[in-house]
Amino acid sequence: MNVLVMSIKPPYAEAIYSGAKHFEFRKKPPTNLKAVYLVYESAPVSKLTGTVMFCGSFTVRAGMMVEFISRLMKVNKTLAREMMGISEKELIAYAGGPNNLVTALMVANAERDSHYEQYRIRPPQNWGTIRAIREGVENGH
């Protein structure tokens, strides 16, 4: 069985787990948004830390993201910026310019779970799948 894994930088993962960040941004969206993803926090954490589920996505030019989220969520632009969990400047830099497209993944549920920390995986660069191994198999039992 394959398990979906998404790599997220530690500050953004923490903001998602705490409920402060409502959107995760990707240049290339995952193909299965309604599935549960394991969260792999990149360095310096470098381990699986929990799960996240996404309820939808949309692709918008980076420079228009705040306005789009404001209209979508029916909030003012200040609150839209807070919900993004990343500054406009950082998002535009990530996209490579204001006119480049970025996909926003709407977080439906995220939960930190230390149970996953025991599993060592090769981290995905963005998102991907890993083969699930039953407990004990990796130790030769």
C-alpha positions, 0 to 999 in steps of 0.5 A: 500500500502506498501512503501520500507524503508532503514535505513542509518547512517546519515553521509552516507545518507548525502554523498548519498544526496550530490552525493559524495557516489555512492554505499550503502553497505549491507550484505543482499541486498533488493529484489527490487532495481529499486523501490524508497526507503524512507531513514530513517536516524538512530540516532541521526537524527531518521527520514525519510529524503528523497528518493533513487533509486538504478540502480543495484547491485553486490556482491563481497568479501569485500577485492576486492570491490575497485578493482571491482568498479575501473573496473566497473566504469572505474576509478582509485582505488583512485576515486573508493574509493571516490565513495564508500563513506566508507573506505576499512577498514570500509567496511571489518569491516562491512562485518566481514572480507575481504573474506565475501561477501558484496552487493554494491547497485549503487545509481541512484538518491537520494533526500533529502525531508523534507516533509517526516520528519513529518511521524513517523515510526518504523525504519527498522534495515536494509531495509523493508516495512511500510504500507503507510497511507494517509495524515490525517488518522493517526490523525483520520481524 
